Amino acid sequence: MTVPLSLCRCVLSALVATHVTCFSAVARREYVVNAWSTSFYKPRAEVGALGMINQESVFFKSKWAISALHDGFLSQLVEVDGETSEITSFYLCHHRNSFFYEVVSREHGTVTIFEYGLSTKHRAMVREFQDLVPSRALGCVDQLLLRASQSSLLALSLQTGATSILRHYSTGEDALVIDSLTVGYAADVAARAEIYAVAPRNRTVLRLHLADDGGGLSAKFEELLPGGIGADGPLADASAHEPHSVLWSRGKVLFVDGCSLRELDGGHVRTLLGHPQHCSEPASESLHAVPWASQISRIHAVAAAADATAVGAVLLATGAEVLQVVVQGDSSCGTHSADAECTAQHGCGWAEGETTEQRACFSCSGLESWAQRQNHGDPCDLEGSHTAGTRYSLAGCGCSAPTPAPAPAPPDPAGDDDAARVQTVLAVLIIIAAAFAALLLYRRSRRAAAMREIYGVDTAEFHTFTDSSDHIR
């Protein structure tokens, strides 16, 4: 049978394409080794959105209330009637020291945006709309409030109340609908601010540029990170897998991708926590000293501390709790790529996972801070251990390997002989005692037989007579 050459070429091409597809399905991963994740808070209600000024002042949004966690105490700031209204969107505006939120009234068919001043404890209505599609995201820049919905992207002037339509989504353009907004340098003029967004249906991270062309505001959209397998690395090679939230923090763009938190900094994408495609159940979440070993569930909300704070903390609301991720500055430990050279430097520890991308040389001070916040105990307990598929080498942190348990002593031949002799003596004594007991029983049975032969009975009666002095004369 002769096979046509064209068919061979087609089969070969299919095999090559299959091989390339399988190979490309493995996403490159680069972890930030100085990112430490710990438990922060366990809310009673589901968290729909987060806001954060610093580690002592955090805001939670649910469907019917907005609460503030300050110095460990939770207080309710805003509440709506859950039977007739719902809070759809929330955004903390650092440069205005306030937050915006949108309320949808099912009873009256209205959408109302409010601003709540954190210093005045007073709320003011920004704008009310009739029969408008509820928003998906809010964002503030300069004196503008950005509002993204299923149908449009609007810019509301907080000074004049004017509304500018930046983009209206027609049929077939719903893939570009924005679900999350964040603004860098929000206090600057709108044209110089850095605005980022996420279009989940298109699986892309976008960058927006605002401009005033004289006839009103306009927006230009630019694809920053395309959809793909969620690979890390340079922007030319990186991609997003399932992005649904974006966040600006200290000159970096952070975005939630599946069950991971990733960062885009200087044209390079890395992973801070988790994995885009590996999600755990809320009850099975676990946090470890290195980001690849931690397992988290889906992330519902994210927030970052204000740029003016000393610690650049980030909060994540998962299905189980609110987590805190703190990224420390780069140290000299990060330059080492092998266990021996890492632990040879004082103040550096080494962690090694199951793959080549899971290698980290980190500062011991960061590990100590993580263990203290996580209530882990002594970080030296990790020395030489294999936890969540990761081996730790902490000799550079002053930790010594745990002393192995002493091996059981070999059996002593002399001791065995003594034990055998004791057992033999005990056995002889038991035999002698049994023989003596048998002899006593035998003699007793012989006496009983003699009595039966003489008296015909097994027993004898004896009578005792006592002389009385009255019968003596």
Secondary structure, DSSP 8 states (H G I E B T S, - for coil): ----HHHHHHHHHHHHHHHHHHHHTS----B-TTEEEEEEE--SS---EEEEEETTEEEEE-SSEEEEEETTEEEEEEE--TTTEEEEEEEEEGGGTEEEEEEEETTTTEEEEEEEETTTTEEEEEEEEES---EEEEEEETTEEEEEESSEEEEEETTT--EEEEEE--TT-GGG---EEEEESTTS-TTTSEEEEEETTTTEEEEEEEEE-SSSEEEEEEEEE-BSS---EETTT--BSSEEEEEEETTEEEEEETEEEEEEETTEEEEEEEETTB---GGG-B--SSTTT-B---EEEEEE--TTSSS-EEEEEESS-EEEEEE----GGGG--SHHHHHTSTTEEEEE-SSTT-EEEEEHHHHHHHHHHTT---GGGGTT-EETTEEEE-GGGT--------------HHHHHHHHHHHHHHHHHHHHHHHHHHHHHHHHHHHHHHHHHHHSSS----------GGG--
